[in-house]
């Protein structure tokens, strides 16, 4: 799997990617957002907005400028992280249009006794769609058709959208060319993530436009690489347990020794996601429910 980070965000500019798809990248770059969140406009005469992004005035004004005098028929959200959905609450009343999404933000599982959710700050808990989308549901605009595809894993309410007229897929944060997706419990689920990869692998879209960074070409090959990467992480965790590690902190020190320590917290939650899956499959034991501070053994 080869990651591609040669991406020019061109913040504030409308970048035409195909006849029906254009992109504006928000100026909210960082370790987890790359150069910023991608907002997409679908259509030509009238448009849908996918992932309006965070509430940043310059970005919202850039979206309005890109839309111009065209009507906005739909505002659509892939998932409810704070870098993707909050601007819906400004743009929906401005354009007098409905918000579409899978549902409100929720965790993939219940919290264990005494467990807190450190991911609350990254969630948009004020998001509430006007129209709740189910798997396979069709959203039709003027000369374009989107199919909603349920892809939980990164979040429980994650959706991807297939643009049928161009055989491309808006993949949100599930599949990105610049980095692997963060899967962090309790909001995320590794078993869901892997199952959702299989869902997308069964499709035939030839290009993915992700929530951050540039397009994913040859997505089937890339997703097979993502699966291999996750299976290698799983094998590394089992090796660390065989070596005597019992905590996520100890595993991360070895497994991510060459990674910026700023990212070790996120890496720990990725390890937790794998451990949850391994415990559920009976390959690892935990003292109590799997948590970030839990004790694990074979």
N, C-alpha and C positions, 0 to 999 in steps of 0.2 A: 504493500500500500504506500503510494507516494503522495505526501501532502503537498499542496500548492499554495504558497504564500505570496506569490508575485501578483498582488491585487492592488489596483489603484482606485481608492474609494471615491474620489471626486465629490467630496461632500457638498451638498446643496445643488448638485447638477442632476438633471434627468439623463440617464444613460439608456439608450434604446438597445435592448438585447435581442429582440426579434420583432416581427411585425406586430405582435400582440402584447409583448412583455417589455416593460421599462423599469428601471431601478433608480432609487434615490437612497444613498447611504447616510444614515444619521451620524452626527459627530460625537458619538459616545464610545469611542475606542477604549480598549483596556485588555487586561490579560484574558478575560473570558468572552469578550465581544469582538476581538480582533480589531479591525478598523472602524467598527460600528455596525449597527443593525440595518439590514437591508429592508426597505419598504418597496413594494412592487405595485405598479399600476398595470392592470390587465385591460386590454381593449383599446379602441381608437376613437370612435365617435362618442361613446359613453364608457366609463371606466369603473372598475372595482379597485379598491385599495386593499392590499394584503399587508398585514402587520404595519400599522401606522407608526409604531415605535414608541419611544419615550417622549415625555412632555419636554421638549427642547424647542424654544420659540423659533429658532432659525430653521430647524428641520420641518416644523409644521408649516412655516411660511414657504419653504421650498416645495412641499407637497402641494400646497394651494397654487403656487405658481405653475407647477407642472401640470396640474389638472386644468388650469385656465378656466374657460367658460363651459367646459364639458360637464354634463351631469355625472354625478357619482351614484351608481346604482346599488353598490354593496360595499360595506366595510367588513373585511374578513380577517380573522385572527388564527394563526397556527397554534399558539399556546399562550398561557397567561403568565409569562415572566415580565418583569418590570421594564425590560428593554424592548418589548414587542407590542404590548397592548394598551398602555395607559392613554396614548393620544387618541384612542377611539372616542373618549369622552369629550374631546374638543371637536373632532372632525365630524362625528355623527350628527350633532345638532347643527353644525355649520352647513352641512350638505343635506340635512333633513332626510337621512337614510338610515337603514337598519344595520345593526351589528350582528355578524354571524360568527359562531364559534361552537366548540364542542360542549362547553359548559363552564361553570365557575371553576376557580382554582381549587384543587384538592390534592391531598397526598395519595400516593399509590397504596399505602397501608396505614393502619391505625398506629398511633404512637405507643411504644411500650411503656409500662409503668415507670415513672420517673424520667422518661425521655423528653427532651425538648426538641423543637424543630429549628435548627439554626438557619434554615433556608427561607424563613418567613420574609426576611428583608428583600429577597429577590423576587417574591411573588406579587402579582397584582390581584389582591383580594377584593378589590372594588369592581373587578370586571364581571359583567353580567350580560350575556348575549340577548339580543331581541329574538334571534332565531337560533335554535339549537340544532346543530348538524349531526346527523347520524352517518355511520360508515356507508359509503356508496351513494350518498345523497348528491343530487345534481344541482348546481347553481348555474343558471343560464343568464347571459347578458346579451348585448348586441353583437352578434357574430363571434361569440366565444362561449365555451362551456367548461365549467370546472367540476371535477368529481372530488368529493371529500373522501379522504382515506384515513381511517383511524390508525395512528402510529404511536401508541403510548410507549413510554420508556424514559425519554428525557423529562417529560412530565406526564401525568396521568391523562391529561386532556389534549395531548398533542395531535394535530392533524397535518397531513400533507394534502396538496391539491394538484390533481392532474389536469392540465390544459389540453383537452382532447384535440383541438384543431391543430396543435403544433407538436403533439407527442412529447411534451416536456412536463416536468413535475416541480412544483414549488415545495421543497423538502423541509422548510423550517430549520430547526436545530437538530433534526434527527440525523441527517447526512450532510456534511459540510466538507469542502475540499481542503480547507486550511487547518483543520484540527478534528480529532475525534470528539464526539458529543459528550458532554458531562452527564453522567447518570448518577445522581446523588439521592439516596434514600433520606427521609421517607417519601419525598416528592417523586423521585424516579425509581424505576425498577429495571434491573438488568435482564430478568427473564422476559419482561415485556419488550425491552429494547431489542433483544435478539429475535423475538418472534416478529416484531415489526419489520426488522431487516428482511426476514423471510417473506413477509407480505410484499415488500417493495421489490425483492428479487424475482418474484413471480410475475411482475409487470414488465412492460417493454419500452417504457419511456427512455429516450436516448440521451437526454440532458436534464440535469437537476439544477434549479436555481435555489440556493440555500439562504438561510436567515443571516449568515455572516460570510463575507468573502466572496470569491468568484465561483463561477459555474463548476459543476461536477460533470466532466466528460466521461464517457464509458462507465456509467454508474454501476452496472452489474459487476464489473471487475473491481471497482472501488469498494463496493459493499462486501464482496467476498473477502477483500483485504481487511475491511473493518471487522468481519467475523473472526478472521484468523488472528487479528490483533487482540480481540477480547479473549479468545481461547488461549492465547499465549499469556495474557495477564492472569487468567485462571490457573494455568500451569505454574506460573511464578508464585502465586499465593500458596498453592499446594506444596511447592518446594520450600518456601519459607516456613511453613508449618512443620514439614519434615525436619528442617534444620533447628527447630526449637522455638521459633517465634510464636508468641501467643497473643500479641496485641496488634492492632492495626498500626499504631505508631511505630512499632519495631519493624513491621513489614515495609512501611513506606520509606523508612530510612535507607533500606537496602534497594528496594525496587525502583525508587525514584531518586537515587543518589545524584544523578546528573541533571536533575530538574531544578529550576529556580525554587528555593524554599518557600517563596510566596505562594506557590501553587500546591504545596504539600497538603494543605487543608482539603482542597478539592480532590487531590489524589486519594486522600484517606477515605472520602465518601465514595469514590469509585471502587476502592478495595472493599468497602462495606457492601456496596451493591453486589459485587461478586460473591462475597461471603454469604449474604442472604440467599442467593441462588444456590450456592454449594450446600448450605445447611438444608434448604428445602429439598434438595436432591439426595440428601443423606450421605454426602461425601465429606462433610465437615461437621463437627459438633461445636456447640456454643454453650457457655454457662448462662442459661437464661436466653431470652430472645436476642437475636443479633442486633447490636448497637455499636456506635462508633467507639465506645469505651469497653466493649465486651472482651471476654476471654475465649479463645478459640483453640481447638485441637483436632487432630485426626481421629 
